[in-house]
């Protein structure tokens, strides 16, 4: 994080009869050790000062990037939970789950048949998402990302909101990487996440990214 860690107490050094005092202030977590954090990234939650190309210098661009990252992170957290949940509960794996619907069959949800075809489901999703986004887009920038009110029924924002924002964006970033990893892992091995994990734990030296023949083609 590109924030200033609490300054150490003033240190005192004595050289003969001469005493010098100095304050030591530490910065922690910059993406590139020793680099300077751009001023516009200093106070953002979970900021590591990463903007090597200066794409977020303009306030409007920075606001758009922040909003996009938070929203994508939330979708990724839901996606990662769904990918693992469907397998944990014994309903197959995330990759094969939609295939019957795509191939002209019926969709299922937790084992129950869904009486809609692909076109109908796509239309319902489009209408629901367009409606939700139109209402969200009409709000001011901060409210679009952290609306509160009915969207905070447990009153969590009444606590340390900055800390909660930091935790959310960190978990969202991790979930985005996880979803990318799930897709890449399936493309390489054809196995679901938990099946691949089980194979790796059973024999870590023969079931890993270096032996699947795709991640490292020369292996």
Secondary structure, DSSP 8 states (H G I E B T S, - for coil): --SEE-----EEEEETTEEEEE---EE---SSTT----GGGTTSTT-----TT-TT-SHHHHHHHHHHHHHHHHHHHHHHHHHHHHHHTTS--HHHHTHHHHTTS-EEETTEEE---HHHHHHHHHHHHHHHHHHHHTS-HHHHH---GGG-TT-GGGS-HHHHHHHHHHHHHHHHHHHHHHHHHHHHH---HHHHHHHHHH-TTTSSTTTSSSTTTT-
